[in-house]
């Protein structure tokens, strides 16, 4: 995975960074928000893109 396209997904409740993903930054300008399973909270929560 190239570093330019790699993003971190952080849980909105506990701030646990559990996922890494890729994004085309030329096409998608906004920060990505995905509902995923948080391993720390042990429930499905909203995960937002961080720097």
Secondary structure, DSSP 4 states (H G I P E B T S, - for coil): --TTTEEEEEETTT--EEEEEE--TTT--SPPEEEEEETTTTEEEEEEEE-
